[in-house]
Each structure stands twice: as C-alpha cells, then as structure tokens.
C-alpha cells in the first residue's frame, strides 16, 4: 500500500498532470472528444430510430443498442490510438530537447520514479477521456440488448490498450533523443496494430481463401491445430479482432472464458477467449517496456 501511495504522489506525475490540466489544451481536447463522439452517437441514434418499425420490436431495440455501443467503443479505440502516442512519445525526449533533463538528473528522483511519473501523467489523462465518455453510452443502455459482461470486457480492452500504447510511447521516448522519431515510431506501432493487421488479414483471406481452405484440408490434425492456434493468437493481438471475436463467443456460446472449435468429428480444440489472451500479452508487454525504459534512463544517468 505504501508503494502505491508513493507512486500516486510522484512529483513528476503531479507536476505534469497539473500543468496539462491548467492549460486550455486539455479542456479543448476533452470538449472536442465529447462533441465528436456525442455527435456521431446522436446521428446514429436518429438514423436507427427512423428506420425502426412503428411498434419497435424488442429485437430491433436490442440490435440498435448494440450498434450504438459498438460504434462508441470503436471510436474510443481510435481515440486511444491517436491520443496516447501524443501524450507519452515525447515525455522524456522533450526534456532532452529543452535541456531540462540534466535538472531532473540532479534531483533525488530515481530512474523508476522519473519514468513512472511521465507514464502515469499521460495514462491518467487517457483514463479521464474514457471516463467522461461513459455517459454517452446511455442510449445503448436505454435501448437494451447489452450484457454486463460485454460492457466489462469492452472497458477492459480499452484500458489495456491505453496502458500498452502509453508504455510504447515512454519506451521510444527514452531510447531516442528526438521527439519526432519517437512519435513517428509510436504512431506507426499503434496504427499498424489497430488498422494494419486487420486490413492485411482481410486482404489475405480474400485473395487466398479457397487455396488456404484446400491446404488446411490436406494437413494432419496436429498441424491444423497448430495453424488454428497461430491464427487465433494473431487475431487476439488486434484490438478490434479481440472485441469482435469475444463478442461472438459470448453471444453464440454464452461463455466469456473459452470457446470450443471442432476440427473433425473426433477432435475438438478448446481455446481461451481472445480478451484473455489480449489482456495477458499486453500487460506483460507493457511491463517489459516500462522496465526497459527504467534501465535505459538509469544507464543515461550513469
């Protein structure tokens, strides 16, 4: 408990967060974020209500509720992809460019306190954006069709994505002296993960769907299981793929922990739900990047 109290009283985090919130930039970003998301949610709500039958069946309301919820979750994921790199990719490299890094080195702050302070100041602001957008989900709740598990899994995936992208920004900022380089690399990672991999998978499956199916049929059961496991892992490291697959498993199999896929009549493969793999991989990945960042800052001080 004492370590957590010290972590949240980190002077670097307190200073950076207060500086960010005292300026107009933070409130402009919050306002723009809420206006954009609220505008899209209102537009979709009007379109869905206008297309609803006069009596408005329960099934229609459930579909519309899920559509609004999915839209807002997707927009929040896009927001994280573009805002998180901007908050942390220049956290340490900017100090070097402003020639204020040496001032931080002569203080009593340890490399861990410096890295975690910069990291938490950006992460807390991302969580603030996510928290303020929760009331926009009210139309989806009113229309119904949402399960508590869906909401919890979606929020967890968004939070883990924010944790990972902020960690990538801190890592590149600690290893590169130029903010431009670290920012470009962080954005490249986020865009490739969120948009690049799904687009590549869609193009690949569209072009080679038939030939790939014929190839899989001629493989042994062991190699089919290996190939399916690799594809499942690739799906589970993409945010949108994880959300869609976890949603499908929850609705079709009423399970949040695992799914069962039949390879043949005699062999069934049990795979964990993608959100479990996604959470585990990216939390470990974030911890590794933060540890490497602390090591890097420690070497620079020596």
N, C-alpha and C positions, 0 to 999 in steps of 0.2 A: 504493500500500500504506500509506503514511503517513497519507493522508486517511482510509482505512478504520480504521486503528488509532486515530486521534483520535476518529472517530465512535463507536467502541465504548467509548472511555474518557470519553465525555461525562459531566461531573459531574452534570448534571440527570438523565440516564438512570440512572446508577449509584445516585444517591440515591433516586429514585422507585421503582426496581425493588427495592432493598434494603428500603425502607420497606414496600412491598406484600408482600414475602415474609416479613418479620419478624412480621407480624400473623397472627392466626388466620383472617382472612377469606380469604386466598389458599388456605390448606390446606383450609378448609371448601368453597370453590368447586371445588378440584381433586377432593376426595373425592366431593362431590355429583355432579360431572360424570361421573366414572368409574363411580359406583354406578348412575346413571340409564342410562348407555349400556350398561354391563355387564348390568344387569337386563333391558333390552329385548333385547339380543343373546341372552342365555340363554333368555328366553321364546320368542323366535322360533326359536332352535335346537331347543328341546324340541318345539315345535309342528311344525316341519318334519320332525324325525326320527320323530315319532309318526305322521306321515302318509306316511312313506316305505314303499315296498313291502318285504316281508320280506328279499328279497335285496339291495335297494338298488342299482338300476342306476347305471351311471356317469353317465348323462344326468341322473338325478334329483339326484345329488350335485352336479353342476355347477350346476344350477338353484338348489339350496339355498345353495350357496356364493355365488352371485351375489346372491341375495336378502339374505343376511346382510350382505354387503359394501355393497350399495346402501342398506340400512337405516342402517348406521353412518355412511356418507358423508352421507346426508340429515340425520341427527341432528347431525353435526358442522357442517353448513351452518347449521342452525337455531341451534346454539350460537354460532357466529360472529356471526350476525345479532343476537343479543341481548346478547352479552358485549362485543364490540368497541366498540359505541357507548358502553357504560357506562364503558369504560376510558379513552377519549380525548375524549369530548364535553365533559368538564369540566376538561380538563388545564390550560388557560390561564385560562378564565373563573373557575375556582375560586380561582386565585391573586389575581385582582382582588377577588373577594368576601371573601377572607380578609385583604385589604390587605397581601399579601406580594409583589405583583407589582412594586412600586417597589423592593423589596430586590433582586430579580433584575435590575432595570434598571441598578442602580448597580454591578453586578459587571462583570467583563471578558467575560462571555458575549456573543457576537454573537446577533442575532435567529435566525440559522440554527441555532446550537448550542442555543438555547432550544427552538425548535420541534422539531428533530430529536430532542432528548433526551426531550421529552414524548412524541413519537410512538413512538420505539423502545421506551420503557419499557412502553407498552401492547401494542405489536406482539410483543415478545419473550414476554410472558405468554400471548398468544393462541397463539403457536407452541408454547409449553410445553404448553398444553392439547391441541393437536393431536398433539404428540409422545407424550404419556403415553397417548393413546387408541389408538395404533398396535397394541399387543399385543392389544387386543380384536378385531382382525381375524383372529386365529389360527384360529378355527373356519372362517372362509371359506377360508383357505389350506389347512386340512386337508381340507375337502370338495372342493376343487379347482374348476376351471372359470374361474379368473381368469388373465388375461394380464398380463404385466408392464406393457404399455402402458396397460391400464386403471387399474392402481394409480398409475402415474406421473401420468397425466392427472388423476385424481381429486385426488391430493395437490396438484398444481399449481393446480387451480381453487380448492381450499380456501385455499391460501396467497395467491393473488392476491385472493380475496375478502376475506381478513383485511387485507391491505395496503390495499385500497381503502376498506373501512369504517373502519379506523383513520384514514386520511387525511381522510375526510369528517368524522369527529369532531374532529380537530385544526382543520380549516378552520372549522367552525361555532363552535368554542370560541374561536378567535382573532378572529372577526368579531362575536361577540355577547358582551355583558358579563354576561349572566345565564346560569347553567349550565342552568336549566330550559329556556330557549329552545333552546339549542344541543343539549341532549339530545333534546328532542322532535323537532327537525328531523332529527337524525341517525337516530333510530329510524324516523321516517317514511320517509326515503330507503331504509333497509335493508329495512323491511317491504314497501314498495312494489316494490322491485326483486326480492326473493325470492318474495313471495307475491302482490303486487298485479298485476303484469304478467301472470304465468301465468293467474291467475283471470280477468282481463279477456279475455285471448286465448281461453280455453276458452269463456267465455260468448258472445263474439262469433262464434266458429266454430260453436257450437251453434245460434245463432239465425239466422245468415246463411250457413250452409254451402252450401245449394242455390243461393241467389241469387248468391253470390260465385263459385261454380263456373260458372254461366251467364255471368256478366260476364267472367270470365277467358277463356272460350272465344271470345268475340267480339273480344278485343283482338288487336292485332298481336303478332308475335313479340318485337319490341323492347320493347313495354310489358309483355308477360308476363315478360320477363327482368328489367325494372326492378322490377316488383311482387314477383317472387320474391326478388330481391336485397334489397329492403327488408324483406320478411318474414324472410329469413334473418338479416339484421342484427338485427332485433328479437328473434328467437329467441336470437341469440348474445350478447345483453347480459343475459340472465337466467341465474342460476347453475344452476337445475335444468334449464332448457331446454338449456343448453350441455352439461351432463353426459349427459342422455338422448340428445340428438342425436349427440354424439361417440361414445357407446357404440354406438348403432345403426350408424353409419358404420363403426366398427371391426369390428363383428361381421358385417355384411352385405357390406361391400366390402373388408374386410381392409386398410383404409387409415386412417392417423392424420393425414394432411396435407390431403386434399381429398376431395370427392365429386362425382360426375357425375350431373346431373339432365337427363332428356330432355324438352324442351318439345314438340318434334314429331319426326317420323322423320328430319328433316334437321338439326335444331338441338339441340345439347347444351350445357348450361351447366355449367362447372366452377367449383365454389365451395370456398373453404377450409373446413376443419373448424372447427366453432364454437369449440373450445377455443383455436384460434389467434387468432381474432378477439377472443374474450373476454379473453385474456391481454394482447394488444396494447392494446386500448382501455382496460382498467382500469389497466394500468401507466402509460400516458400520462396518464390521468385523475388518478391518484394523484400523479404527479409535478407536474402542474399545480396541484392543490390545495395541495400542500406549498409550492410556490413562491409561491402567492398568500398562504399563511399567513405565510411569512417576510416578504413585502412588507408585510403588514398589521401584524405585530409591529414591524417596522422603522419604519413611519410613526408608530406609537403612541409609540415611544421618542423620536422627533424632536419 
